[in-house]
Amino acid sequence: MAETDRMNIDERRKYLHKIWGRYRDSTKTEKSQLLTEAEAVTGLHRKSILRILNGRLSRKKREKQRGKSYGCEVEDALHIIARSLDYPCAERLKPNLTWMSEHLAVYGELKLDAELREQLAKVSISTMKRLMKKRGKAEPKLAFRKSPSQRQKQLSRSIPIQRIDWQTEEPGHFEVDTVHHCGPTAGGIYIYSLQMVDVATGWAEPTAIYGNSFQATKDGFDFLLARLPFAVLELHPDNGAEFINQLLYRHWHALVPNLQVSRSNPYRKNDNRFVEENNHSLIRAYIGHSRFDSLEQLTCLRELYDKLWLYHNFFLPVMHLKQKRITPQHSLHRIHDQALTPLDRLIKSGLLSKSREADLLENRRAINPMLLRSQIDNLITRLLNLPCLKPGEKVDFYQTKHNLKEPSVTLSFEPTTMSQ
């Protein structure tokens, strides 16, 4: 009810009941002032207020009930009209009863005569509410019906929601995520960073893909899994459609037959805490939040990630949480293990064969970390100076794949232009 509406009968009676005690104990002059005030508040005549205050404050029960003003014809017509309009509220239905009844009568949905038309024109909103509530709705509103379950939702329900245990010591359990390089707007096609992080060793596998379509994501996983020096046991993405779809799900199992797939709780980034941390320390900290959408930027970013892959996995030590302990002061104390590089953790696990272990160590001995760091710095500077696509400029999708092949069909995307 709006604040400007007049009081209804129950509200007027409540108000008069509140001032009745004051009125009874007041002088003649005070009673006159109270009556004037009550007249202004309730809108009742002064004599009506006097009769209520000097007589019966509560409403007198009706001795003889009124008969029905509207028969079954009006009730049936109301339900037919309400159903045709998807059961609106009485306030929305009342102004449209007359013309809608005539409209339905044209198509034979309603038998309309002069008497029924007159009754529909004068029926009140409160009567409509009572009649509609009495019979109820024949069927649920279209607006409130649940949409049929989609195949993607069925796939989501089949993938368990869980977190990879932070104490796991078996390499091969990877958290997966993407980082958007769209700049201040998400319009158009742009570059994504696809990253896999092993929980046990901290081994990171980043690469750049053009867009987040199935073909781009599939190409990124093919590249990462081919470069990975040990087997994948589990992939743990978030609930994004680029990961939870039938095509990629089948492709994962085609690459790794006994692969375990789990997903995080929706809107819970802490379920993917290792890859989320690496999204900042290994991606955003190096290249920031600029927009990248050109082929030159994609090539440079992939070259940068190849260098960062060596730098992070071969040289940068990482610390893992070993134990959580509550101190006597009731504060949480975290104990970490010895800082080791992901490669050293992988070797320590005993998962690698002797030949593979020797190859990786030989590769590390052949790399000058100071020179590698300088190359990374130069690539970052070059990347940030490369321009984005110009208006109307397109990128051939097949030129964005890691392994260039002659395309049978040319696919082109036209991203939204953003200045660097």
VEXTIPA-445728 format. One record per residue (C-alpha): residue number from 1; residue in three letters; x, y, z. Coordinates in steps of 0.05 Angstrom, whole numbers, plus 5000, padded with zeros to 4 digits. Layout:
N
[pt NUM,'ALA',[X,Y,Z]]
...
END
This chain:
420
[pt 1,'MET',[5000,5000,5000]]
[pt 2,'ALA',[5026,5069,4982]]
[pt 3,'GLU',[5036,5121,5036]]
[pt 4,'THR',[4988,5169,5001]]
[pt 5,'ASP',[4930,5120,4999]]
[pt 6,'ARG',[4870,5132,5045]]
[pt 7,'MET',[4862,5091,5108]]
[pt 8,'ASN',[4820,5028,5101]]
[pt 9,'ILE',[4766,5011,5152]]
[pt 10,'ASP',[4811,4968,5195]]
[pt 11,'GLU',[4865,5022,5198]]
[pt 12,'ARG',[4814,5075,5218]]
[pt 13,'ARG',[4788,5030,5274]]
[pt 14,'LYS',[4858,5018,5300]]
[pt 15,'TYR',[4871,5093,5302]]
[pt 16,'LEU',[4806,5107,5339]]
[pt 17,'HIS',[4821,5052,5388]]
[pt 18,'LYS',[4889,5086,5403]]
[pt 19,'ILE',[4857,5154,5419]]
[pt 20,'TRP',[4796,5126,5456]]
[pt 21,'GLY',[4830,5127,5524]]
[pt 22,'ARG',[4854,5198,5515]]
[pt 23,'TYR',[4785,5220,5491]]
[pt 24,'ARG',[4751,5188,5551]]
[pt 25,'ASP',[4796,5224,5602]]
[pt 26,'SER',[4798,5292,5567]]
[pt 27,'THR',[4762,5356,5580]]
[pt 28,'LYS',[4709,5383,5533]]
[pt 29,'THR',[4759,5429,5498]]
[pt 30,'GLU',[4810,5372,5491]]
[pt 31,'LYS',[4756,5325,5464]]
[pt 32,'SER',[4739,5377,5411]]
[pt 33,'GLN',[4812,5381,5391]]
[pt 34,'LEU',[4818,5305,5388]]
[pt 35,'LEU',[4756,5300,5344]]
[pt 36,'THR',[4784,5353,5297]]
[pt 37,'GLU',[4850,5315,5292]]
[pt 38,'ALA',[4815,5247,5282]]
[pt 39,'GLU',[4771,5278,5228]]
[pt 40,'ALA',[4832,5302,5190]]
[pt 41,'VAL',[4870,5236,5198]]
[pt 42,'THR',[4814,5186,5182]]
[pt 43,'GLY',[4772,5226,5134]]
[pt 44,'LEU',[4709,5206,5171]]
[pt 45,'HIS',[4652,5254,5189]]
[pt 46,'ARG',[4655,5283,5259]]
[pt 47,'LYS',[4589,5250,5278]]
[pt 48,'SER',[4613,5182,5254]]
[pt 49,'ILE',[4675,5188,5298]]
[pt 50,'LEU',[4631,5207,5358]]
[pt 51,'ARG',[4586,5147,5347]]
[pt 52,'ILE',[4646,5100,5346]]
[pt 53,'LEU',[4681,5131,5406]]
[pt 54,'ASN',[4617,5133,5448]]
[pt 55,'GLY',[4592,5066,5425]]
[pt 56,'ARG',[4625,5002,5398]]
[pt 57,'LEU',[4698,5008,5380]]
[pt 58,'SER',[4703,4939,5348]]
[pt 59,'ARG',[4668,4926,5282]]
[pt 60,'LYS',[4600,4893,5288]]
[pt 61,'LYS',[4595,4825,5257]]
[pt 62,'ARG',[4548,4822,5197]]
[pt 63,'GLU',[4483,4789,5220]]
[pt 64,'LYS',[4461,4769,5150]]
[pt 65,'GLN',[4513,4750,5098]]
[pt 66,'ARG',[4508,4779,5029]]
[pt 67,'GLY',[4493,4733,4972]]
[pt 68,'LYS',[4540,4721,4913]]
[pt 69,'SER',[4545,4779,4866]]
[pt 70,'TYR',[4580,4739,4811]]
[pt 71,'GLY',[4564,4670,4788]]
[pt 72,'CYS',[4605,4614,4757]]
[pt 73,'GLU',[4605,4648,4689]]
[pt 74,'VAL',[4646,4706,4716]]
[pt 75,'GLU',[4693,4659,4754]]
[pt 76,'ASP',[4704,4616,4692]]
[pt 77,'ALA',[4716,4677,4648]]
[pt 78,'LEU',[4767,4705,4698]]
[pt 79,'HIS',[4807,4641,4697]]
[pt 80,'ILE',[4806,4636,4621]]
[pt 81,'ILE',[4830,4708,4614]]
[pt 82,'ALA',[4882,4700,4668]]
[pt 83,'ARG',[4909,4636,4636]]
[pt 84,'SER',[4913,4670,4568]]
[pt 85,'LEU',[4957,4725,4600]]
[pt 86,'ASP',[5000,4676,4640]]
[pt 87,'TYR',[4965,4689,4707]]
[pt 88,'PRO',[4981,4763,4721]]
[pt 89,'CYS',[4964,4793,4788]]
[pt 90,'ALA',[4894,4822,4798]]
[pt 91,'GLU',[4920,4894,4794]]
[pt 92,'ARG',[4948,4880,4724]]
[pt 93,'LEU',[4889,4838,4702]]
[pt 94,'LYS',[4833,4886,4722]]
[pt 95,'PRO',[4845,4942,4670]]
[pt 96,'ASN',[4849,4890,4614]]
[pt 97,'LEU',[4789,4847,4627]]
[pt 98,'THR',[4741,4880,4579]]
[pt 99,'TRP',[4783,4882,4516]]
[pt 100,'MET',[4815,4815,4529]]
[pt 101,'SER',[4747,4781,4538]]
[pt 102,'GLU',[4724,4810,4471]]
[pt 103,'HIS',[4789,4788,4439]]
[pt 104,'LEU',[4782,4717,4464]]
[pt 105,'ALA',[4709,4715,4443]]
[pt 106,'VAL',[4730,4727,4371]]
[pt 107,'TYR',[4770,4662,4372]]
[pt 108,'GLY',[4717,4623,4408]]
[pt 109,'GLU',[4756,4615,4472]]
[pt 110,'LEU',[4702,4651,4513]]
[pt 111,'LYS',[4627,4658,4507]]
[pt 112,'LEU',[4613,4732,4518]]
[pt 113,'ASP',[4544,4764,4525]]
[pt 114,'ALA',[4523,4833,4548]]
[pt 115,'GLU',[4511,4812,4620]]
[pt 116,'LEU',[4579,4779,4627]]
[pt 117,'ARG',[4613,4839,4595]]
[pt 118,'GLU',[4580,4885,4645]]
[pt 119,'GLN',[4599,4842,4704]]
[pt 120,'LEU',[4672,4838,4681]]
[pt 121,'ALA',[4674,4913,4675]]
[pt 122,'LYS',[4651,4926,4747]]
[pt 123,'VAL',[4684,4868,4785]]
[pt 124,'SER',[4732,4894,4838]]
[pt 125,'ILE',[4805,4876,4848]]
[pt 126,'SER',[4791,4845,4917]]
[pt 127,'THR',[4735,4802,4888]]
[pt 128,'MET',[4781,4779,4832]]
[pt 129,'LYS',[4834,4759,4882]]
[pt 130,'ARG',[4784,4719,4922]]
[pt 131,'LEU',[4756,4683,4861]]
[pt 132,'MET',[4824,4668,4832]]
[pt 133,'LYS',[4850,4643,4899]]
[pt 134,'LYS',[4789,4599,4908]]
[pt 135,'ARG',[4802,4558,4846]]
[pt 136,'GLY',[4877,4566,4840]]
[pt 137,'LYS',[4919,4560,4776]]
[pt 138,'ALA',[4906,4505,4727]]
[pt 139,'GLU',[4981,4502,4710]]
[pt 140,'PRO',[5045,4538,4731]]
[pt 141,'LYS',[5063,4604,4701]]
[pt 142,'LEU',[5107,4600,4639]]
[pt 143,'ALA',[5154,4651,4669]]
[pt 144,'PHE',[5166,4607,4730]]
[pt 145,'ARG',[5175,4540,4694]]
[pt 146,'LYS',[5243,4508,4701]]
[pt 147,'SER',[5281,4503,4636]]
[pt 148,'PRO',[5297,4433,4613]]
[pt 149,'SER',[5364,4406,4634]]
[pt 150,'GLN',[5418,4419,4583]]
[pt 151,'ARG',[5473,4370,4564]]
[pt 152,'GLN',[5525,4416,4594]]
[pt 153,'LYS',[5488,4415,4661]]
[pt 154,'GLN',[5484,4340,4657]]
[pt 155,'LEU',[5559,4336,4645]]
[pt 156,'SER',[5571,4384,4704]]
[pt 157,'ARG',[5530,4340,4750]]
[pt 158,'SER',[5570,4279,4729]]
[pt 159,'ILE',[5637,4312,4747]]
[pt 160,'PRO',[5649,4310,4823]]
[pt 161,'ILE',[5659,4374,4862]]
[pt 162,'GLN',[5721,4369,4905]]
[pt 163,'ARG',[5789,4399,4920]]
[pt 164,'ILE',[5856,4368,4908]]
[pt 165,'ASP',[5887,4354,4976]]
[pt 166,'TRP',[5943,4404,4990]]
[pt 167,'GLN',[5982,4348,5024]]
[pt 168,'THR',[5983,4303,4963]]
[pt 169,'GLU',[6053,4278,4947]]
[pt 170,'GLU',[6038,4243,4882]]
[pt 171,'PRO',[6054,4286,4820]]
[pt 172,'GLY',[6002,4288,4765]]
[pt 173,'HIS',[5944,4323,4799]]
[pt 174,'PHE',[5936,4389,4760]]
[pt 175,'GLU',[5893,4450,4774]]
[pt 176,'VAL',[5873,4484,4709]]
[pt 177,'ASP',[5851,4555,4694]]
[pt 178,'THR',[5852,4610,4641]]
[pt 179,'VAL',[5871,4683,4646]]
[pt 180,'HIS',[5836,4734,4602]]
[pt 181,'HIS',[5878,4786,4566]]
[pt 182,'CYS',[5820,4830,4544]]
[pt 183,'GLY',[5841,4895,4576]]
[pt 184,'PRO',[5786,4940,4603]]
[pt 185,'THR',[5732,4908,4559]]
[pt 186,'ALA',[5714,4836,4543]]
[pt 187,'GLY',[5689,4851,4473]]
[pt 188,'GLY',[5714,4813,4413]]
[pt 189,'ILE',[5764,4755,4407]]
[pt 190,'TYR',[5828,4762,4447]]
[pt 191,'ILE',[5885,4720,4475]]
[pt 192,'TYR',[5878,4675,4536]]
[pt 193,'SER',[5932,4644,4579]]
[pt 194,'LEU',[5919,4570,4592]]
[pt 195,'GLN',[5956,4544,4653]]
[pt 196,'MET',[5963,4477,4689]]
[pt 197,'VAL',[5996,4473,4758]]
[pt 198,'ASP',[6015,4407,4792]]
[pt 199,'VAL',[5996,4409,4866]]
[pt 200,'ALA',[6051,4363,4891]]
[pt 201,'THR',[6111,4393,4856]]
[pt 202,'GLY',[6089,4463,4835]]
[pt 203,'TRP',[6106,4447,4762]]
[pt 204,'ALA',[6072,4498,4718]]
[pt 205,'GLU',[6052,4491,4645]]
[pt 206,'PRO',[6030,4557,4614]]
[pt 207,'THR',[6015,4574,4541]]
[pt 208,'ALA',[5976,4625,4502]]
[pt 209,'ILE',[5914,4609,4460]]
[pt 210,'TYR',[5872,4653,4414]]
[pt 211,'GLY',[5802,4655,4443]]
[pt 212,'ASN',[5769,4603,4487]]
[pt 213,'SER',[5734,4561,4435]]
[pt 214,'PHE',[5740,4486,4435]]
[pt 215,'GLN',[5790,4485,4378]]
[pt 216,'ALA',[5835,4537,4413]]
[pt 217,'THR',[5830,4503,4482]]
[pt 218,'LYS',[5842,4434,4451]]
[pt 219,'ASP',[5904,4460,4415]]
[pt 220,'GLY',[5930,4489,4480]]
[pt 221,'PHE',[5920,4423,4519]]
[pt 222,'ASP',[5952,4383,4463]]
[pt 223,'PHE',[6014,4428,4467]]
[pt 224,'LEU',[6018,4427,4543]]
[pt 225,'LEU',[6008,4352,4551]]
[pt 226,'ALA',[6059,4337,4497]]
[pt 227,'ARG',[6111,4380,4532]]
[pt 228,'LEU',[6096,4353,4602]]
[pt 229,'PRO',[6153,4307,4627]]
[pt 230,'PHE',[6107,4263,4670]]
[pt 231,'ALA',[6038,4232,4666]]
[pt 232,'VAL',[5973,4268,4683]]
[pt 233,'LEU',[5928,4233,4733]]
[pt 234,'GLU',[5876,4287,4747]]
[pt 235,'LEU',[5852,4353,4717]]
[pt 236,'HIS',[5816,4401,4763]]
[pt 237,'PRO',[5786,4461,4726]]
[pt 238,'ASP',[5734,4511,4749]]
[pt 239,'ASN',[5662,4511,4722]]
[pt 240,'GLY',[5676,4552,4659]]
[pt 241,'ALA',[5644,4530,4594]]
[pt 242,'GLU',[5712,4528,4560]]
[pt 243,'PHE',[5728,4468,4605]]
[pt 244,'ILE',[5660,4436,4621]]
[pt 245,'ASN',[5636,4415,4553]]
[pt 246,'GLN',[5626,4348,4519]]
[pt 247,'LEU',[5678,4359,4464]]
[pt 248,'LEU',[5736,4375,4509]]
[pt 249,'TYR',[5715,4323,4561]]
[pt 250,'ARG',[5718,4268,4507]]
[pt 251,'HIS',[5784,4296,4481]]
[pt 252,'TRP',[5816,4293,4550]]
[pt 253,'HIS',[5797,4220,4558]]
[pt 254,'ALA',[5821,4205,4488]]
[pt 255,'LEU',[5890,4233,4507]]
[pt 256,'VAL',[5891,4201,4576]]
[pt 257,'PRO',[5844,4141,4581]]
[pt 258,'ASN',[5842,4135,4657]]
[pt 259,'LEU',[5841,4209,4670]]
[pt 260,'GLN',[5805,4233,4732]]
[pt 261,'VAL',[5766,4299,4724]]
[pt 262,'SER',[5739,4339,4782]]
[pt 263,'ARG',[5715,4411,4787]]
[pt 264,'SER',[5713,4465,4840]]
[pt 265,'ASN',[5653,4494,4875]]
[pt 266,'PRO',[5621,4550,4834]]
[pt 267,'TYR',[5647,4619,4853]]
[pt 268,'ARG',[5699,4589,4901]]
[pt 269,'LYS',[5768,4609,4875]]
[pt 270,'ASN',[5801,4578,4936]]
[pt 271,'ASP',[5784,4510,4908]]
[pt 272,'ASN',[5837,4524,4854]]
[pt 273,'ARG',[5884,4560,4901]]
[pt 274,'PHE',[5950,4537,4870]]
[pt 275,'VAL',[5934,4556,4798]]
[pt 276,'GLU',[5900,4621,4821]]
[pt 277,'GLU',[5964,4641,4857]]
[pt 278,'ASN',[6005,4625,4795]]
[pt 279,'ASN',[5957,4666,4753]]
[pt 280,'HIS',[5984,4726,4791]]
[pt 281,'SER',[6056,4707,4804]]
[pt 282,'LEU',[6072,4675,4736]]
[pt 283,'ILE',[6026,4714,4689]]
[pt 284,'ARG',[5997,4779,4715]]
[pt 285,'ALA',[6060,4799,4752]]
[pt 286,'TYR',[6099,4794,4687]]
[pt 287,'ILE',[6052,4822,4634]]
[pt 288,'GLY',[5999,4859,4673]]
[pt 289,'HIS',[5927,4870,4650]]
[pt 290,'SER',[5936,4898,4579]]
[pt 291,'ARG',[5895,4874,4519]]
[pt 292,'PHE',[5928,4825,4471]]
[pt 293,'ASP',[5891,4805,4408]]
[pt 294,'SER',[5939,4806,4349]]
[pt 295,'LEU',[5979,4749,4318]]
[pt 296,'GLU',[6045,4784,4333]]
[pt 297,'GLN',[6026,4790,4407]]
[pt 298,'LEU',[6006,4716,4408]]
[pt 299,'THR',[6073,4694,4379]]
[pt 300,'CYS',[6112,4738,4427]]
[pt 301,'LEU',[6071,4715,4487]]
[pt 302,'ARG',[6083,4642,4470]]
[pt 303,'GLU',[6157,4654,4464]]
[pt 304,'LEU',[6155,4689,4532]]
[pt 305,'TYR',[6118,4631,4564]]
[pt 306,'ASP',[6169,4582,4536]]
[pt 307,'LYS',[6223,4622,4573]]
[pt 308,'LEU',[6181,4628,4636]]
[pt 309,'TRP',[6168,4553,4634]]
[pt 310,'LEU',[6243,4541,4639]]
[pt 311,'TYR',[6254,4596,4689]]
[pt 312,'HIS',[6199,4575,4737]]
[pt 313,'ASN',[6206,4499,4734]]
[pt 314,'PHE',[6282,4495,4731]]
[pt 315,'PHE',[6306,4552,4774]]
[pt 316,'LEU',[6254,4585,4819]]
[pt 317,'PRO',[6248,4550,4887]]
[pt 318,'VAL',[6178,4541,4915]]
[pt 319,'MET',[6156,4526,4986]]
[pt 320,'HIS',[6099,4479,5004]]
[pt 321,'LEU',[6057,4481,5066]]
[pt 322,'LYS',[6077,4422,5110]]
[pt 323,'GLN',[6035,4430,5172]]
[pt 324,'LYS',[5983,4475,5204]]
[pt 325,'ARG',[5988,4482,5279]]
[pt 326,'ILE',[5948,4521,5330]]
[pt 327,'THR',[5994,4558,5379]]
[pt 328,'PRO',[5978,4567,5453]]
[pt 329,'GLN',[5957,4638,5436]]
[pt 330,'HIS',[5902,4606,5391]]
[pt 331,'SER',[5934,4633,5327]]
[pt 332,'LEU',[5946,4591,5265]]
[pt 333,'HIS',[6020,4575,5253]]
[pt 334,'ARG',[6040,4549,5185]]
[pt 335,'ILE',[6102,4506,5177]]
[pt 336,'HIS',[6133,4501,5107]]
[pt 337,'ASP',[6182,4450,5079]]
[pt 338,'GLN',[6249,4464,5048]]
[pt 339,'ALA',[6247,4509,4987]]
[pt 340,'LEU',[6260,4468,4924]]
[pt 341,'THR',[6250,4480,4850]]
[pt 342,'PRO',[6192,4443,4816]]
[pt 343,'LEU',[6244,4401,4779]]
[pt 344,'ASP',[6279,4381,4843]]
[pt 345,'ARG',[6212,4363,4874]]
[pt 346,'LEU',[6195,4321,4813]]
[pt 347,'ILE',[6262,4284,4817]]
[pt 348,'LYS',[6253,4275,4892]]
[pt 349,'SER',[6185,4241,4881]]
[pt 350,'GLY',[6220,4184,4843]]
[pt 351,'LEU',[6169,4186,4787]]
[pt 352,'LEU',[6218,4201,4730]]
[pt 353,'SER',[6259,4149,4696]]
[pt 354,'LYS',[6334,4155,4701]]
[pt 355,'SER',[6341,4176,4628]]
[pt 356,'ARG',[6287,4229,4633]]
[pt 357,'GLU',[6316,4255,4698]]
[pt 358,'ALA',[6385,4260,4666]]
[pt 359,'ASP',[6358,4297,4605]]
[pt 360,'LEU',[6322,4349,4648]]
[pt 361,'LEU',[6383,4361,4692]]
[pt 362,'GLU',[6427,4367,4630]]
[pt 363,'ASN',[6379,4419,4601]]
[pt 364,'ARG',[6383,4459,4666]]
[pt 365,'ARG',[6459,4457,4666]]
[pt 366,'ALA',[6460,4483,4595]]
[pt 367,'ILE',[6419,4546,4613]]
[pt 368,'ASN',[6448,4610,4640]]
[pt 369,'PRO',[6394,4637,4688]]
[pt 370,'MET',[6420,4708,4683]]
[pt 371,'LEU',[6416,4707,4607]]
[pt 372,'LEU',[6347,4673,4612]]
[pt 373,'ARG',[6322,4728,4658]]
[pt 374,'SER',[6348,4781,4610]]
[pt 375,'GLN',[6312,4748,4552]]
[pt 376,'ILE',[6247,4746,4592]]
[pt 377,'ASP',[6254,4820,4607]]
[pt 378,'ASN',[6266,4837,4533]]
[pt 379,'LEU',[6206,4795,4512]]
[pt 380,'ILE',[6160,4830,4562]]
[pt 381,'THR',[6183,4898,4536]]
[pt 382,'ARG',[6171,4876,4464]]
[pt 383,'LEU',[6103,4847,4480]]
[pt 384,'LEU',[6078,4910,4514]]
[pt 385,'ASN',[6100,4953,4455]]
[pt 386,'LEU',[6065,4910,4402]]
[pt 387,'PRO',[6000,4942,4375]]
[pt 388,'CYS',[5931,4910,4380]]
[pt 389,'LEU',[5889,4896,4319]]
[pt 390,'LYS',[5864,4955,4278]]
[pt 391,'PRO',[5790,4966,4262]]
[pt 392,'GLY',[5767,4914,4212]]
[pt 393,'GLU',[5831,4874,4216]]
[pt 394,'LYS',[5822,4798,4221]]
[pt 395,'VAL',[5864,4740,4245]]
[pt 396,'ASP',[5865,4672,4210]]
[pt 397,'PHE',[5848,4622,4264]]
[pt 398,'TYR',[5894,4569,4236]]
[pt 399,'GLN',[5954,4615,4241]]
[pt 400,'THR',[5943,4617,4316]]
[pt 401,'LYS',[5953,4542,4326]]
[pt 402,'HIS',[6017,4516,4357]]
[pt 403,'ASN',[6031,4469,4299]]
[pt 404,'LEU',[6017,4506,4234]]
[pt 405,'LYS',[5982,4464,4181]]
[pt 406,'GLU',[5948,4480,4116]]
[pt 407,'PRO',[5876,4495,4133]]
[pt 408,'SER',[5820,4462,4095]]
[pt 409,'VAL',[5773,4519,4114]]
[pt 410,'THR',[5792,4590,4133]]
[pt 411,'LEU',[5761,4615,4197]]
[pt 412,'SER',[5769,4688,4214]]
[pt 413,'PHE',[5750,4729,4275]]
[pt 414,'GLU',[5742,4804,4279]]
[pt 415,'PRO',[5757,4828,4350]]
[pt 416,'THR',[5737,4894,4380]]
[pt 417,'THR',[5793,4945,4371]]
[pt 418,'MET',[5830,4969,4432]]
[pt 419,'SER',[5889,5017,4432]]
[pt 420,'GLN',[5950,4996,4471]]
END
